[in-house]
Amino acid sequence: LMGGGIAMCCAEVGMKVTLLDIDQANLERGMGVIKKNYARSVERKSKTQAQMDKYMSLITPASEYSALAQCDIVVEAVFENMDLKKKIFASLDAVCKPGCVLASNTSRLNIDAIASVTKRPQDVIGCHFFSPANVMRLLENVRGTKTSPGTIATAMAFGTKIKKVTCLVGNCDGFIANRVMGVSGAGEMLNRGVMPHQIDGASEAYGMRMGPIRMYDLVGLDLFGRERANSGAANPAKHAFDAMYAAKRFGQKNGKGFYKYDEKLRCTRDPEAEAIIEGIWKNIGEAPKNLSEEEIVDKLYLPVVNEGFKCLEEGMASRPSDIDVCCVFGYNWPRYRGGPMQWATAVGLPKVLEKLEAMGLKPAELLKECVKNNWRLNSKDFVKRIDQAWSGRWSKL
């Protein structure tokens, strides 16, 4: 699915694309999905039949790695398994021409580890698309320790060519958008007395198009639950996500998750889901909480701000606005809020620090430094400080 979306992005700007899958059935399925997506666009009149025919003619299916021998850039888009990605990159290294950019669409894995199996780590970079790739506008290009300036320049030009909002980011777990949004307090609140509709209601009142719990249902609770269950980390008696997976509540895909869904995917509160959540509260000794919208928003998004400061102090982002761009275009953060770092400026950094400490969270050292020195996010000394971090460290992994 992700590979097909990336192929569509490239074909729509006139690039010739080779879509590779060594499994013929999967390859045919992938081409079928692309064709269906375009047929839907023709039906909606957002594209013409002539455009569809042109785009499809630019995508050539292949099942042998040798078909990639003359490509200028190759984007791997398999699921998140390091061993599989290493195997693929070893194969790409063997067949791709010198100077070909070898890119991984990983959403969090170590680019340096992937590059290590090749004889050309200077040509390896992360190109993290967001799903669905043909719709979401963000592209995070992830520089590895040995990624060359030429490879970086090519990847950035590639992002511009396919009309993505492209940010260069550092090599750390989750990169920028997934990393900062991954510390949102939604899961903690679910386990500590706050119902899904309360969390989503506050988030959507803040300006998010969809609250975080509804988003989890959309993405699929089985994606999170299966990994935890297989690793032995799941605890359905004390963790809401594990409990939903154990109850075979996977979200929109099977009509029930934290909410229930009708045939048109309209969601409503579900007493069965809420009873499961209440059972977890009972198991861990929590009582229902009636938090205000402001309190819920603080618990959701102040940790995101804090993680943004950590990204800056570690040299994983070059400027606060890049973090904002990643959240706006990767997670639909409301534009009028500007993004988490701009929102922090509006709240006031001293107030952000005070609230984080009151929540029992350890503030980022850079945030404390800003408050101590009375720096704003555009202060000359602050800019110098983060420039040094960005220039001095390319990888946290």
C-alpha positions, 0 to 999 in steps of 0.5 A: 500500500505504501509503495503504491502511494509513493509510486503514484506521487512519482508518476503524477509528476511525470517520473517513470516508476518501477514498482517491485515486489518479488511476490507476483500476487502482491505485485498484482494486488498493488497495481490493482490498488493503484488502478482503483485509487485512480478510478475513484478519482476519475469517478469523483472528477478530480482526475480525468480518464486521460490523466489516469491512463497517463499515470498508469502507463508510467508505472511498470511492475517488476518482480526481479531486482535487476529491473532497478539497475538503471534507477536514479533513486530507489525507495524501499517501503516494506513493513518495519522489520530491520532484518528484512530491510537489511536483506533488501538493501544488500540486494539493492547494493548489488544491482543498483548503479553507482550514485543511485540514492538508496532510500528507506521509507522506515518510520523509526528504524536506524538508517545507519544500521540499514546503510551498514549492509551496503558498500555505499553508506554515503548513498543511503538516506531515510525518506519517511512518507506518511500514510497514505503517501499519495495524500499526506504532504509531509516527507521527512528525509533522515540523514545518517552519519555517513549520508553524503551532502549530494545524497541529501540534496538529491533527496530534498530535490526529490521531495520538492519534485513530487510536491511534498513539504520536505524536512531534513531531520536527524536519525533518532527513534521516530525521527521528528513527527512520530517521536514528538507525537508519540509522547502525547498523554492520550494513552496515560489518560485512558489508563488513569480515569479519562474516557475516549470521548473526553480526550477526543472532545478536548483535542478536537475543540483545540483544533485537531481534525480528529482526536487521538483515540479516534485516530488510533481506531482509524489506523488499526489497534491490531497494529499496536496490539499484535506487536506488544502481544508477540513480544510478550509485553502486553498486559490486558488487565492494566493497559487499555490498548492491550485490552482492546486487542485481546477483545478483538476490537481493532477499530474501524476495520472490524467495526469496533475499537474504542468506539463502535462504527456503522457501515459508513464508519460513523462512530458512536460511544460504545458501552462495551468498550467503556466497560473494558476501560472501567475494568482497567481502572478498577484493576489499577485502583483508578477512579474516573476523572472529570478534567477540563478541556484545558487540562486534557489539552495540556496533558496531551500536548505539553509532552509533545512540546517538551519532546520538541525541545529535546529534539532541538538540543540533541541536534535532531531538528535544525529549527523549531519551525521544522518541528511545527511543519512536521506536526502540521503536515504529518499529524494535521496539527491545526495550522492556526495554532502554528504547531507545538513549538509556536503554541509553546511560544503563545502559552509562554515558555515559563508557563510551559515549564511550570505546567510540565513540572506540575504534571511530574514530567522532567523538562528538557534541559533546553527548555530550562535554559530558555527560561533561565536566559529569557530566550525566545525561539527566535533569539540570537543566542537560542538560534546559535545554540541549536545551530551548534547542536544540528551541526555537531551530531547527525545521529542519536542511534 
